[in-house]
Amino acid sequence: MPELVPREEAIRLLQSDRRSTEAALAKLSTRQIAASGLGGGTWSPKDLLGHLESWEEHALDALDAWSRGEPAPIDRALREIGLTRVNAGEVERKGSRSVAKALSSWSATHEELLSAIRSIPGAAWGAPPTRRSRTALGVRLGRILAGPDALFRHDQAHLQDLRSFGDSG
């Protein structure tokens, strides 16, 4: 089981990785942000913004559900349709947004998430989010926001693809 990341460290990681993503985006024109080909695939950097935002929305939804003693909706979605379909559905749902709207919404959701994490009482961070859970809230939340190598590192997981996309354009 992953080790609990202290709440202030989780916030620091989320902020630091977001600044790195913002720096990589700042090197791209609006046209490049809307162009497909990120990571050699069909996503654009704008799609990546929607993807990152969606997982922060899933984290916010989980916090809301856990506050009522209910399971996180994303856990059910992952069981029922799987990660690939969850990701594809979210990218499709947000695909028609303009670059400006995608950037604005991505930033606002991130700030909302940071605020929500800051408001979690200290003792709750290390406690299970529901009576049925055996895993600490901070670990469960960290998994929703994780990259392949660490809790709370989702932005970092996509950063190299974003940087390479900027270097190739």
C-alpha positions as CSV (number, residue, x, y, z in Angstrom):
1,M,0.0,0.0,0.0
2,P,1.4,3.5,-0.8
3,E,2.6,5.5,2.1
4,L,0.6,8.5,3.2
5,V,1.9,11.8,1.8
6,P,1.5,14.6,4.4
7,R,-1.2,17.0,3.3
8,E,1.2,20.0,2.9
9,E,3.5,17.8,0.8
10,A,0.6,16.8,-1.4
11,I,-0.4,20.4,-1.9
12,R,3.3,21.3,-2.7
13,L,3.5,18.5,-5.3
14,L,0.2,19.5,-7.0
15,Q,1.3,23.2,-7.1
16,S,4.9,22.4,-8.3
17,D,3.8,20.0,-11.0
18,R,1.1,22.4,-12.2
19,R,3.6,25.2,-12.6
20,S,5.7,22.9,-14.7
21,T,2.7,22.1,-16.9
22,E,1.9,25.8,-17.2
23,A,5.5,26.5,-18.2
24,A,5.3,23.9,-21.0
25,L,2.0,25.3,-22.2
26,A,3.3,28.8,-22.2
27,K,5.7,27.8,-25.0
28,L,2.8,26.8,-27.2
29,S,0.7,29.0,-29.4
30,T,-3.1,28.7,-29.2
31,R,-3.1,26.9,-32.5
32,Q,-0.5,24.3,-31.1
33,I,-2.6,23.8,-28.0
34,A,-5.6,22.8,-30.1
35,A,-3.5,20.6,-32.5
36,S,-3.6,16.8,-32.1
37,G,-0.6,14.6,-31.9
38,L,0.4,14.8,-28.3
39,G,2.5,11.8,-27.3
40,G,2.2,10.5,-30.9
41,G,-1.6,10.0,-30.4
42,T,-4.8,11.8,-31.2
43,W,-5.0,14.1,-28.1
44,S,-4.1,17.7,-28.3
45,P,-2.6,19.7,-25.4
46,K,-6.2,21.0,-24.9
47,D,-7.4,17.5,-24.5
48,L,-4.7,16.9,-22.0
49,L,-6.0,19.9,-20.0
50,G,-9.4,18.4,-20.0
51,H,-8.0,15.0,-18.9
52,L,-6.1,16.5,-16.0
53,E,-9.0,18.6,-15.0
54,S,-11.4,15.6,-15.1
55,W,-9.2,13.7,-12.6
56,E,-9.2,16.7,-10.3
57,E,-13.0,16.8,-10.7
58,H,-13.1,13.1,-9.8
59,A,-11.1,13.9,-6.7
60,L,-13.5,16.7,-5.8
61,D,-16.5,14.4,-6.3
62,A,-14.8,11.7,-4.2
63,L,-14.3,14.2,-1.3
64,D,-17.9,15.2,-1.6
65,A,-19.1,11.5,-1.5
66,W,-16.8,10.6,1.3
67,S,-18.1,13.5,3.4
68,R,-21.5,11.7,3.2
69,G,-19.9,8.3,4.0
70,E,-20.5,7.1,0.4
71,P,-18.0,5.6,-2.0
72,A,-16.3,7.7,-4.6
73,P,-18.1,7.8,-7.9
74,I,-14.9,7.3,-9.9
75,D,-14.4,4.0,-8.1
76,R,-17.7,2.8,-9.5
77,A,-17.0,4.1,-13.0
78,L,-13.6,2.4,-13.1
79,R,-15.1,-0.9,-12.1
80,E,-18.0,-0.6,-14.5
81,I,-16.4,0.8,-17.7
82,G,-12.6,0.9,-17.0
83,L,-9.9,3.5,-17.2
84,T,-9.7,3.8,-21.0
85,R,-13.4,4.5,-21.4
86,V,-13.5,6.9,-18.4
87,N,-10.6,8.9,-20.0
88,A,-12.1,8.8,-23.5
89,G,-15.5,9.9,-22.3
90,E,-14.1,12.9,-20.4
91,V,-12.0,14.0,-23.4
92,E,-15.0,13.7,-25.7
93,R,-17.2,15.6,-23.2
94,K,-14.7,18.5,-23.1
95,G,-13.5,18.4,-26.7
96,S,-15.7,21.2,-28.1
97,R,-14.4,23.8,-25.6
98,S,-12.2,26.6,-26.9
99,V,-8.6,26.8,-25.8
100,A,-9.4,29.8,-23.6
101,K,-12.3,28.0,-21.9
102,A,-10.2,24.8,-21.4
103,L,-7.4,26.8,-19.8
104,S,-9.8,28.8,-17.6
105,S,-11.7,25.8,-16.4
106,W,-8.5,23.7,-15.8
107,S,-7.1,26.5,-13.6
108,A,-10.3,27.1,-11.7
109,T,-10.8,23.4,-11.0
110,H,-7.2,23.2,-9.7
111,E,-7.7,26.1,-7.3
112,E,-10.9,24.5,-6.1
113,L,-9.1,21.2,-5.5
114,L,-6.3,22.9,-3.6
115,S,-8.8,24.8,-1.4
116,A,-10.7,21.6,-0.7
117,I,-7.5,19.8,0.3
118,R,-6.5,22.7,2.6
119,S,-10.0,22.5,4.3
120,I,-9.6,18.8,5.3
121,P,-9.1,18.6,9.0
122,G,-5.6,17.3,9.9
123,A,-6.9,14.1,11.6
124,A,-9.2,13.3,8.7
125,W,-6.2,13.3,6.2
126,G,-4.8,10.1,7.8
127,A,-8.2,8.5,8.6
128,P,-10.2,6.3,6.2
129,P,-12.7,8.4,4.2
130,T,-15.6,6.0,4.9
131,R,-16.4,3.4,7.6
132,R,-15.8,0.6,5.0
133,S,-12.4,1.8,3.8
134,R,-9.2,0.7,5.3
135,T,-7.1,3.2,3.5
136,A,-6.4,6.8,4.6
137,L,-8.2,9.6,2.9
138,G,-4.9,11.1,1.9
139,V,-3.9,7.9,0.2
140,R,-7.2,7.4,-1.6
141,L,-7.2,11.0,-2.8
142,G,-3.6,10.6,-3.9
143,R,-4.4,7.6,-6.0
144,I,-7.1,9.5,-7.9
145,L,-4.5,12.2,-8.6
146,A,-1.6,9.9,-9.2
147,G,0.9,9.4,-11.9
148,P,2.3,5.9,-12.6
149,D,5.1,6.4,-10.1
150,A,3.7,8.4,-7.2
151,L,0.6,9.8,-5.5
152,F,-0.4,13.3,-6.4
153,R,1.8,13.4,-9.6
154,H,-0.7,13.2,-12.4
155,D,0.5,16.4,-14.1
156,Q,4.1,15.2,-13.9
157,A,3.1,11.9,-15.6
158,H,2.1,13.8,-18.8
159,L,4.8,16.5,-18.7
160,Q,7.4,14.9,-20.9
161,D,4.8,14.3,-23.7
162,L,3.8,18.0,-23.4
163,R,7.4,19.2,-23.5
164,S,8.2,17.0,-26.5
165,F,5.1,18.2,-28.3
166,G,6.3,21.8,-27.9
167,D,9.8,20.9,-29.1
168,S,8.5,19.3,-32.2
169,G,6.2,22.1,-33.2
